[in-house]
Amino acid sequence: MLANYLIGLREGLEASLVVSILIAYLVKTNRRHLLVRIWTGVAIAVGVSLAFGFALFFGPKGLTFEAQEAIGGTLSIIAVGLVTWMIFWMARTARTLSSELRGAVDEAADGKWWALVMVAVLAVGREGLETALFLWSTTEAATRDSAATWEPLAGAGLGIATAVVIGYLLYRGAVSINLTVFFTWTGAFLIIVAGGVLAYGIHDLQEAGILPGLHTLAWDVSDTIEPSSWIGTLLKGTLNFSPQTTILEAIAWTVYVVTVMTLFFRSVRRRKSASNSRPASPVAA
């Protein structure tokens, strides 16, 4: 539940920030009549994301077990790729997101009426589709040994609701947070979660017969940590940890987490050093 809450919080906050920046800029530039286009784009993006999520959760049910596992494993790996890209993209653009969006609004406002709608659709829809895909992957992983799916979905819903409240407070100027620090530490945690989703995807492809080694285990601690126990549920819900892990799953998790985490914090340090070494802008008299 915690992992899904943070996913909903992070992705929801990104979308909320985008919407609040778009709205604030139009209001400050006396273009309130264009706000309906932003909200139309947001509504379309939310609708498409919900439809995509519905298709993911209920679409594969009529297929054979092997087909479901093959689709699930493939989509899980795609989700890991998208979330990894999102983590690096947001860490890189957190400082310049506002100026980029303002430029997009100015360009779209001078064009066709639907151009500004598309700005909102693309900006919010990207977050929505990524959220739907990654939540589906983490929910499938967390409920492998249980039929209950409401807990991870409730966690994601709470995270999104929290993000909407924070986004509104940021818009109203009631709170101020360091977005660089926020996206750095949530990004690091999501890398660990994504590693678990990757391992889950590998396991699905093994069950589908696409990858070998289904019965070659790296460890089996199910006698010590029962999947239905509170600690097993906690580890599964936060880190996608499986008491029975194949060698291929363990290798995939280790290589992904170590490599991506190293590159992520190296890029964070590099951007921080570049920012500290940049000369201060002269102040006009």
For each residue, the residues with C-beta under 8 A, 3 or more apart:
1: 4 5 151 152 154 155 237 238
2: 5 6 155 237 238
3: 6 7 138 142 152 155 189 193 237 238 239 240
4: 1 7 8 135 138 139 142 152 153 155 156 159 237
5: 1 2 8 9 155 156 158 159 162
6: 2 3 9 10 159 186 189 190 193
7: 3 4 10 11 131 134 135 138 156 159 190 193
8: 4 5 11 12 131 135 155 156 157 158 159 160 162 163
9: 5 6 12 13 159 160 162 163 186
10: 6 7 13 14 159 163 183 186 187 190
11: 7 8 14 15 86 127 128 130 131 134 160 163
12: 8 9 15 16 127 131 159 160 161 162 163 164 167
13: 9 10 16 17 163 166 167 182
14: 10 11 17 18 90 127
15: 11 12 18 19 123 124 127 128 163 167
16: 12 13 19 20 163 164 166 167 168 170
17: 13 14 20 21 97 167 170 179
18: 14 15 21 22 97 101 120 123 124 127
19: 15 16 22 23 38 42 120 124 167
20: 16 17 23 24 167 168 170 171
21: 17 18 24 25 97 98 101 102
22: 18 19 25 26 38 101 105 119 120 123
23: 19 20 26 27 35 38 171
24: 20 21 27 28 171
25: 21 22 28 29 101 102 105
26: 22 23 29 31 32 34 35 38 105
27: 23 24 30 31 32 35
28: 24 25
29: 25 26
30: 27
31: 26 27 34 35 109
32: 26 27 35
33: 36
34: 26 31 37 38 109 116
35: 23 26 27 31 32 38 39
36: 33 39 40
37: 34 40 41 113 114 116 117 120
38: 19 22 23 26 34 35 41 42 116 117 119 120
39: 35 36 42 43 120
40: 36 37 43 44 117 120
41: 37 38 44 45 116 117 118 119 120 121 123 124
42: 19 38 39 45 46 120 121 124
43: 39 40 46 47
44: 40 41 47 48 117 120 121 125
45: 41 42 48 49 120 121 122 123 124 125 128
46: 42 43 49 50 124 128
47: 43 44 50 51
48: 44 45 51 52 121 125 128 129
49: 45 46 52 53 125 128 129 131 132
50: 46 47 53 54 128 132
51: 47 48 54 55
52: 48 49 55 56 128 129 132 133
53: 49 50 56 57 132 135 136
54: 50 51 57 58
55: 51 52 58 59
56: 52 53 59 60 75 132 133 136
57: 53 54 136 139
58: 54 55 61
59: 55 56
60: 56 63 67 68 71 72
61: 58 68
62:
63: 60 67 68 71
64: 67 68
65: 68 69 207
66: 69 70 207 208 209
67: 60 63 64 70 71 208
68: 60 61 63 64 65 71 72
69: 65 66 72 73 204 205 207 208
70: 66 67 73 74 204 205 208 210
71: 60 63 67 68 74 75
72: 60 68 69 75 76 137 140 201 204
73: 69 70 76 77 200 201 202 203 204 205 207 208 210
74: 70 71 77 78 201 205
75: 56 71 72 78 79 133 136 137 201
76: 72 73 79 80 137 140 141 197 198 200 201 204
77: 73 74 80 81 198 201 202
78: 74 75 81 82 133
79: 75 76 82 83 130 133 134 136 137 194 197 201
80: 76 77 83 84 137 194 197 198 201 256
81: 77 78 84 85
82: 78 79 85 86 130 133 134
83: 79 80 86 87 130 134 190 194 197
84: 80 81 87 88 191 194 260
85: 81 82 88 89
86: 11 82 83 89 90 130
87: 83 84 90 91 183 187 190 191 264
88: 84 85 91 92 263 264 267
89: 85 86 92 93
90: 14 86 87 93 94 183 187
91: 87 88 94 180 183 184 187 264 267 268 271
92: 88 89 267 271
93: 89 90 96 97 100
94: 90 91 97 179 180 183
95: 180 275
96: 93 99 100
97: 17 18 21 93 94 100 101
98: 21 101 102
99: 96 102 103
100: 93 96 97 103 104
101: 18 21 22 25 97 98 104 105 119 123
102: 21 25 98 99 105 106
103: 99 100 106 107
104: 100 101 107 108 119 123
105: 22 25 26 101 102 108 109 116 119
106: 102 103 109 110
107: 103 104 110 111 115
108: 104 105 111 115 116 118 119
109: 31 34 105 106 115 116
110: 106 107
111: 107 108 115 116
112: 115
113: 37 116 117
114: 37 117 118
115: 107 108 109 111 112 118 119
116: 34 37 38 41 105 108 109 111 113 119 120
117: 37 38 40 41 44 113 114 120 121
118: 41 108 114 115 121 122
119: 22 38 41 101 104 105 108 115 116 122 123
120: 18 19 22 37 38 39 40 41 42 44 45 116 117 123 124
121: 41 42 44 45 48 117 118 124 125
122: 45 118 119 125 126
123: 15 18 22 41 45 101 104 119 120 126 127
124: 15 18 19 41 42 45 46 120 121 127 128
125: 44 45 48 49 121 122 128 129
126: 122 123 129 130
127: 11 12 14 15 18 123 124 130 131
128: 11 15 45 46 48 49 50 52 124 125 131 132
129: 48 49 52 125 126 132 133
130: 11 79 82 83 86 126 127 133 134
131: 7 8 11 12 49 127 128 134 135 156 160
132: 49 50 52 53 56 128 129 135 136
133: 52 56 75 78 79 82 129 130 136 137
134: 7 11 79 82 83 130 131 137 138 194 197
135: 4 7 8 53 131 132 138 139 152 153 156
136: 53 56 57 75 79 132 133 139 140
137: 72 75 76 79 80 133 134 140 141 197 200 201
138: 3 4 7 134 135 141 142 152 193 196 197 240
139: 4 57 135 136 142 143 149 152 153
140: 72 76 136 137 143 144 200
141: 76 137 138 144 196 197 200 236 240
142: 3 4 138 139 146 151 152 236 237 240
143: 139 140 146 147 148 149 152
144: 140 141 200 236 242
145: 227 228 236
146: 142 143 227 228
147: 143
148: 143 151
149: 139 143 152 153
150: 153 154
151: 1 142 148 154 155 237
152: 1 3 4 135 138 139 142 143 149 155 156 237
153: 4 135 139 149 150 156 157
154: 1 150 151 157 158
155: 1 2 3 4 5 8 151 152 158 159 237
156: 4 5 7 8 131 135 152 153 159 160
157: 8 153 154 160 161
158: 5 8 154 155 161 162
159: 4 5 6 7 8 9 10 12 155 156 162 163
160: 8 9 11 12 131 156 157 163 164
161: 12 157 158 164 165
162: 5 8 9 12 158 159 165 166
163: 8 9 10 11 12 13 15 16 159 160 166 167
164: 12 16 160 161 167 168
165: 161 162 168 169
166: 13 16 162 163 169 170 175 177
167: 12 13 15 16 17 19 20 163 164 170 171
168: 16 20 164 165 171 172
169: 165 166 172 174 175
170: 16 17 20 166 167 173 174 175 176 177
171: 20 23 24 167 168
172: 168 169
173: 170 176
174: 169 170
175: 166 169 170
176: 170 173
177: 166 170 181 182
178: 181 182
179: 17 94 182 183
180: 91 94 95 183 184
181: 177 178 184 185
182: 13 177 178 179 185 186
183: 10 87 90 91 94 179 180 186 187
184: 91 180 181 187 188 268
185: 181 182 188 189
186: 6 9 10 182 183 189 190
187: 10 87 90 91 183 184 190 191 264
188: 184 185 191 192 261 264 265
189: 3 6 185 186 192 193
190: 6 7 10 83 87 186 187 193 194
191: 84 87 187 188 194 195 257 260 261 264
192: 188 189 195 196 239 257 261
193: 3 6 7 138 189 190 196 197 238 239 240
194: 79 80 83 84 134 190 191 197 198 256 260
195: 191 192 198 199 240 252 253 256 257 260
196: 138 141 192 193 199 200 239 240 241 253
197: 76 79 80 83 134 137 138 141 193 194 200 201 240
198: 76 77 80 194 195 201 202 252 253 256
199: 195 196 202 203 240 242 245 249 250 252 253
200: 73 76 137 140 141 144 196 197 203 204 240 242 249
201: 72 73 74 75 76 77 79 80 137 197 198 204 205
202: 73 77 198 199 205 206 211 246 248 249 252
203: 73 199 200 206 207 214 242 246 249
204: 69 70 72 73 76 200 201 207 208
205: 69 70 73 74 201 202 208 210 211
206: 202 203 209 210 211 212 213 214 246 248 249
207: 65 66 69 73 203 204 214
208: 66 67 69 70 73 204 205 211
209: 66 206
210: 70 73 205 206
211: 202 205 206 208 214 248
212: 206 248
213: 206 216 246 247 248
214: 203 206 207 211 246
215: 246
216: 213 246 247 248
217: 220 244 245 246 247
218: 245 246 247 249 250
219: 244 245 250
220: 217 223 243 244 245
221: 224 225 243 244
222: 225 226 227 243 244
223: 220 226
224: 221 243
225: 221 222 229 231 232 235 243
226: 222 223 229 232 243
227: 145 146 222 232 233 236 242 243
228: 145 146 232 233
229: 225 226 232 233
230: 233 234
231: 225 234 235
232: 225 226 227 228 229 235 236 243
233: 227 228 229 230 236 237
234: 230 231 237 238
235: 225 231 232 238 239 241
236: 141 142 144 145 227 232 233 239 240 241 242
237: 1 2 3 4 142 151 152 155 233 234
238: 1 2 3 193 234 235
239: 3 192 193 196 235 236
240: 3 138 141 142 193 195 196 197 199 200 236
241: 196 235 236
242: 144 199 200 203 227 236 245 249
243: 220 221 222 224 225 226 227 232
244: 217 219 220 221 222
245: 199 217 218 219 220 242 249 250
246: 202 203 206 213 214 215 216 217 218 249 250
247: 213 216 217 218 250 251
248: 202 206 211 212 213 216 251 252
249: 199 200 202 203 206 218 242 245 246 252 253
250: 199 218 219 245 246 247 253 254
251: 247 248 254 255
252: 195 198 199 202 248 249 255 256
253: 195 196 198 199 249 250 256 257
254: 250 251 257 258
255: 251 252 258 259
256: 80 194 195 198 252 253 259 260
257: 191 192 195 253 254 260 261
258: 254 255 261 262
259: 255 256 262 263
260: 84 191 194 195 256 257 263 264
261: 188 191 192 257 258 264 265
262: 258 259 265 266
263: 88 259 260 266 267
264: 87 88 91 187 188 191 260 261 267 268
265: 188 261 262 268 269
266: 262 263 269 270
267: 88 91 92 263 264 270 271
268: 91 184 264 265 271 272
269: 265 266 272 273
270: 266 267 273 274
271: 91 92 267 268 274 275
272: 268 269 275 276
273: 269 270 276 277
274: 270 271 277 278
275: 95 271 272 278
276: 272 273
277: 273 274
278: 274 275
279:
280:
281:
282:
283:
284:
285:
